[in-house]
């Protein structure tokens, strides 16, 4: 079973940028999807973006053109570059990998505020 460790969150001003990184500790050759989710306070967890093993990416409408998901096979990481951040992007962001089951990271807070 792999473990996921997120880093890079914190406080950022509206219009700013932050890069979230997820380190995937351990090996699992059954993973076929890597994803970022978020959970806004009081709301359900929602998908932000995901990337398949063939590198095809998909984004939620509310982040299209602002966020970019990428995967580094050599480093075994999956990143989420977030640009043009808005206060409504404030949430706990979760890394996830799917091998038929969801494996979650612990989550990391991103707060967009002036």
DRENKE-973270 format. One record per residue (C-alpha): z, y, x; residue number from 1; residue in one letter. Coordinates in steps of 0.1 Angstrom, whole numbers, plus 5000, padded with zeros to 4 digits. Example, Ala and Ser with C-alpha at 12.3 -4.5 7.8 and 13.67 -1.06 7.14 Angstrom:
5078, 4955, 5123, 1, A;
5071, 4989, 5137, 2, S;
% end
This chain:
5000, 5000, 5000, 1, X;
4990, 5034, 5014, 2, X;
5012, 5065, 5013, 3, X;
4999, 5099, 5007, 4, X;
5014, 5131, 5022, 5, X;
5003, 5165, 5010, 6, X;
5006, 5197, 5031, 7, X;
4994, 5233, 5030, 8, X;
5008, 5247, 4998, 9, X;
5029, 5278, 4994, 10, X;
5027, 5313, 4981, 11, X;
4993, 5330, 4981, 12, X;
4981, 5363, 4966, 13, X;
4955, 5365, 4939, 14, X;
4921, 5363, 4953, 15, X;
4934, 5345, 4984, 16, X;
4927, 5311, 4998, 17, X;
4946, 5280, 5008, 18, X;
4937, 5246, 5021, 19, X;
4956, 5216, 5009, 20, X;
4954, 5185, 5030, 21, X;
4963, 5149, 5021, 22, X;
4970, 5124, 5049, 23, X;
4965, 5088, 5038, 24, X;
4989, 5067, 5058, 25, X;
4979, 5030, 5061, 26, X;
4947, 5013, 5054, 27, X;
4932, 5001, 5021, 28, X;
4895, 4992, 5021, 29, X;
4895, 4990, 4983, 30, X;
4898, 5027, 4977, 31, X;
4867, 5041, 4960, 32, X;
4879, 5074, 4947, 33, X;
4899, 5102, 4962, 34, X;
4911, 5130, 4940, 35, X;
4933, 5161, 4936, 36, X;
4952, 5167, 4903, 37, X;
4975, 5195, 4893, 38, X;
5003, 5200, 4869, 39, X;
5010, 5234, 4855, 40, X;
5046, 5239, 4843, 41, X;
5049, 5226, 4808, 42, X;
5015, 5210, 4807, 43, X;
5000, 5176, 4814, 44, X;
4986, 5166, 4848, 45, X;
4949, 5173, 4850, 46, X;
4921, 5164, 4874, 47, X;
4909, 5192, 4897, 48, X;
4883, 5174, 4917, 49, X;
4874, 5140, 4930, 50, X;
4851, 5125, 4956, 51, X;
4836, 5091, 4956, 52, X;
4830, 5067, 4984, 53, X;
4793, 5078, 4984, 54, X;
4806, 5114, 4988, 55, X;
4795, 5125, 4954, 56, X;
4819, 5152, 4942, 57, X;
4830, 5163, 4907, 58, X;
4850, 5194, 4897, 59, X;
4868, 5205, 4867, 60, X;
4851, 5235, 4850, 61, X;
4880, 5258, 4858, 62, X;
4875, 5254, 4895, 63, X;
4837, 5251, 4899, 64, X;
4825, 5274, 4926, 65, X;
4860, 5282, 4939, 66, X;
4874, 5249, 4951, 67, X;
4858, 5223, 4975, 68, X;
4870, 5188, 4980, 69, X;
4862, 5170, 5012, 70, X;
4871, 5138, 5030, 71, X;
4874, 5131, 5067, 72, X;
4870, 5093, 5074, 73, X;
4880, 5096, 5110, 74, X;
4913, 5114, 5102, 75, X;
4918, 5096, 5069, 76, X;
4924, 5128, 5051, 77, X;
4912, 5144, 5019, 78, X;
4913, 5182, 5017, 79, X;
4911, 5207, 4989, 80, X;
4899, 5242, 5000, 81, X;
4909, 5266, 4973, 82, X;
4893, 5301, 4972, 83, X;
4894, 5331, 4948, 84, X;
4928, 5319, 4936, 85, X;
4941, 5331, 4903, 86, X;
4977, 5332, 4889, 87, X;
4967, 5305, 4865, 88, X;
4961, 5282, 4894, 89, X;
4998, 5281, 4900, 90, X;
5008, 5245, 4898, 91, X;
5020, 5214, 4916, 92, X;
4990, 5198, 4932, 93, X;
4989, 5160, 4937, 94, X;
4966, 5140, 4959, 95, X;
4956, 5106, 4945, 96, X;
4935, 5076, 4956, 97, X;
4922, 5050, 4933, 98, X;
4917, 5013, 4942, 99, X;
4918, 5001, 4907, 100, X;
4953, 5017, 4905, 101, X;
4964, 5052, 4910, 102, X;
4984, 5059, 4941, 103, X;
5000, 5093, 4941, 104, X;
5013, 5117, 4967, 105, X;
5046, 5135, 4961, 106, X;
5030, 5168, 4951, 107, X;
5030, 5202, 4966, 108, X;
5036, 5236, 4950, 109, X;
5010, 5263, 4951, 110, X;
5020, 5296, 4937, 111, X;
4995, 5324, 4932, 112, X;
5013, 5357, 4928, 113, X;
5014, 5392, 4941, 114, X;
% end
